[in-house]
């Protein structure tokens, strides 16, 4: 049996829920090397709900420091390419101030690791996470247009440094295959504790959607697969996303809700908007959903063109999507700073 805690919280009082997390799931941190990884997709304000909120990160840091670790590192590998954007993303999201002296750019020092996947033969992985005695993951409660949801399993994609994230999207080619690659990356270093920022949740076509709801929850557990199972249930998925099914089948956690103990109250969110693709539901080919440019919001910054892993976007009067080259990875939609790309 795995246990998932669901607690009421706001950003003003989330430290109370976080303190309870460390009581429910005690970790021996004294003298240990600890790494905390928030979800930092890209530069965004805390109010946009795209990244882990700085109040949650600060509360977790306070609990870790009280337990006297030998060292503490806070970091992530934001975005797809991360060309010099790590520090900027942390500053813009308020996470740099929350992390203080514990911040590190996880992409600076990496280790080459072989991966058991036809889509990734090897990868540059953040050394700090591989060397950590205790790894704490802080994902957001979000949907994802490609994988269904962006939570515990998806947050581990940030273990990869540099352009390999984009290459993985390209090599996988379909949502079905990408789910397999994502689970292999997740397995490189399974978190010891996962704390989900669900105070403000994201619905619709995440992970950079404009559709937010005030959910007012902090979720936590030591089984990332169980956490994603509970989140998928709360979102109202009729079937589990493929990432969750695969991770459970490979023995990384439990996806059977009847075998998960819930500390708190588990409820399906009324009228929650799932991604249009509803990834994981037998998506064995390129989806018909395509990125569409909202010209009223587009500022012609070129971010989408620069970060498209398959060169499917070109800049004309506005960015244009070449359907024959689009692999529906939705990196453009994730990274657009103006949220000018919609999935239709």
N, C-alpha and C positions, 0 to 999 in steps of 0.2 A: 504494500500500500504506500502511496505517496500522499503528501499533505500539501494543500494549497491554502494560504490564508487570504481572505478578502476583508479589508478593513476600510471603514469610512475615513476620509481625510480631505483636507484642503491644503493649499500651499502654505497657508499661515500656520496650520497646526500639524503638518505632516511629520514633524519630528516625533510626535507621540506614537504614530503608527509605525514609524521606522524603529523606534525603541522597542516596540512590541515584537517586531520582526526578529530582532536579535535575541529576544527572549524565547520566542517560539522555535527559532532555528539557530541555536548557539554555535558559534565558531570559535575555535581556539586560535586566536590571532597573536598572542604574546610571542614576540621574537620572530614573527613570520613575515615573509615578503608578500605584500598584499597589492593587488591591482584592481582598481574600480574602472569599469568601462561604461560610461553613459552612451546613449544613442545620439550621435551628432551627425545627422545626415548631411547638413550643409549649413551655411550661414543663415540664421533666421532669428527673429526675436522670440523670447520665451512665450509671448502671448499667441504666437502662431501655432503652438502645440505640435511642432514638427520634431523637436528634440526634447530629451529629458530635461525637466525643469530644474533650474539651479537650486531651488529650495530643497528638492528631493536629494540631489547630490550632496548638498551641504549637510543635511541631516545624516546621511549615510557616513560621510567622512567623520562627523563628530562621534558616531558610535564606534567606528573602527579605531580612531585615535584613542578613545577611552580604554581600549583593550591592548594598548602598547605594542603595536607591530614593530618589527625591526625596520621596515621601510614601507612607504605607501606611495603608489603611483596612480595618478588619474589621467586617462587619455583615451583616444580613439583614432581611427583612420577615416575621417569624414569623406563623403562624396565618392565619386568613381575614380578620378585621377589623383586628386589631392595635391595638385601642383602648388605647393606653398600656401595652401588654404587651411591648414590645420589650426594654426594660431588664430587666424581671422575668424574661423567658424566658432572656436571656443570663446573668443571675445564677444562676438555679436550675439551669441546665445546666452550670455551671462554666466557660462560655465567656467570661464577662466577665473573670474572673481571668486566663484564658489570653490574652485579647486585650489586656488592660492599657490603656495609653493610646491604643492604635490603634482601640479600639471607636468606632463611630459608629452612630447610628440611621439606617438607610438610608431610612426613610420620611419623614424631616423635610424633605429637599430633593429635589424631584421635577421631572421634565420631562414635558410632554404630548407623546406620540408617537402618530402614526397607525399602525394595525396592519392588515395585509392579511388580515382575517378577518371573516366574516359575524357572528361572535359577539362581537367586540371591535372597535369602530370606532376607538377611541383609548384610550390608557392613561396613567396617571401612573406613570412609571418612575423608579427611583432615579438621580439625576444622577451620583452618585459612580461607578456602574458604567459609565454611558455615557461619562463623561469619562476613565475609566481608560485608561492605555496598555497595562496588562496586567491581565487579569481571571482570577483563579484560583478555581475552584469546588471545594468539598469536600463532596460528597454522601455519604450513607450507603448501604450495601449493604442495601436493603430491598425488600420486596414492597409493592404498593399495590393495594387492592381495586378501584380504578377504572381505573388505567392499567396494571396488571400489575406494574410495578416502579417504584420511586422511586429514581432514580439521577441521571445527568448531565443528561438532558433535563428531567426533572421539577424538579430543583433550581433551574432558571432561572425557575420560576413565582414565586419570591421576588423577582424583579425588580419585580413589580407591588406598588404601595403601596396601603394603605387597603382599602376594601371591594370593589375591583374583582375580587379573586379569587372572592368569593362571587357577584358578578354574572355572572362568566364561567361558573361552574358552572350558574347558572340559565338563562342565554341558550343555552348549548350544549344542555342538556336530556338528552342521551344520552352514554354513554361514548364512542361512535363520534365524535360531534361534538366532545366535549371534547378528545379526542386531537388533532384538527385545530387547535383553539384553542391548545392547549398548545405545539404545535410552532411556531406563529406567535410566541408569546411567547418561546420559546427562541431564535428567530432574531433577536430584537432586539439581542442582544449575545452571540454565541457565545463561550464561555470559551476562553482561550488555553492553559490547562492544567487538567486535572481530576484530582484525587486522591481516591480512594474509600476511605472508612473501612469496611473489611470485617473488622476485627478481631473485632467482635461483629456478626453479621448477623441480619436479621429475616426470618422466614418467615411463612406464613399470611396473614391478612388485615391487612397493614400499611396505612399507615405508622406505626401506633401499636399494634402487636400485642404480646401478652405472650409470643409464641413467638420465642425467641432461640436462636441457635446460636453456639458459639465457632468461627468460621471461621478466624481468625488470618491474615487477608490484608490487604494494602494493594494497590490497583490504581491504575494511572495511565496517562495518555496525553494527547495534544493533540487527539484526535478523540473528542468526546463520544459520537457515534453508535456508533463502534466499541466504546467502553467499555460502553455499554448493551447492545450486541450480545453481548459477552463475558459480561456479568453475566446476561443472559437465558439464555444457553447454560448457564452454571454452575447457574442455578436449575432448569433442566430444562424450560423452555417448549417445547412442541412447535412453536409458530410464534412469530415475533417479535411483541411488542406493537405495536399500531398506531402509537404515537408513534415508535418506531424505524423502522418501514417508511416512514412519511411523511417523517421527517427525512432519511432516505437518498435517497428519491425526489426531494426538493427540493435535493439536492446539498450537504447540510450535513455529510456524513460517509459512512463505509462501513459497510454492514450485512451484507456477504457475508463470512462467517467465513473462507472460503478465501483472502480477500485481506487478512486481518489478521495481521500478524506478532506472535507471542506471545513476550514475554521472560519466561520462567518456565514453570510447568506449569499447563495448562488442564485442569480436571477438572469433571465434573458432580457436584454435591453429592448424595450418596446420600440418598434418601427426603426430599428437600426438599419442604416443603409450599407449593404454589402458592396464590394467592388463590382463593377459591371461584368468583369470576367469571371468572378467567383472561382479563382484559381484553385487547383487541386481536384476539380471535378472532372477527371478523365481528360485533361487538357493535353492531348498527345500531339498537337499540331499548332502552328502559328494561329493565334486568335484573330478573329475578324475585327476586334477593337483596335483602333488606331489613334495616335496622338493628333489632335487638332489644335491649331494656333488661334488663340483669342486675340485678334488684332487690336482690340481696345486696351488690352493689358500689356501686350508685347512692347518692350522698349528697344528691341533690336540689339540686345547686348551680345548675342552670339553664343551664350553659354550652352544652349542645346546643340548647336552645330559642333562646337568644340568637343563636347563630351559624348557624342553619339558613337558607340563602339563599332558600328558597321557602316558608318558614313552615309546613313540614310537621309540626313538632313542637309540641305543646302540653303544658303542665304541669298534670297532674291529681294523682292521688295519687302517680304517677310520670310521667315523660315518656311521651307517647303519640305514635306515628308515624302520621300520616294517609297511608295508602297512595296515595290519589288525588292527593296533592300531592307525595309524595316523588319526587325526580328522581334518586335513587340517586347523589348526589355523595359521600356518606359523610363530609361535613365533621364531622358530629356524632361519628362514630367516631374521626376523626383528633384532635379537640380535647378529647374527654372526659378530664379529668385523672385519673379513677379507672379508666379502661379498662373502663367498665361497659356499653359498647355493642358488641354483637357483630353480625356479618353472617351472616344465615341465610336 
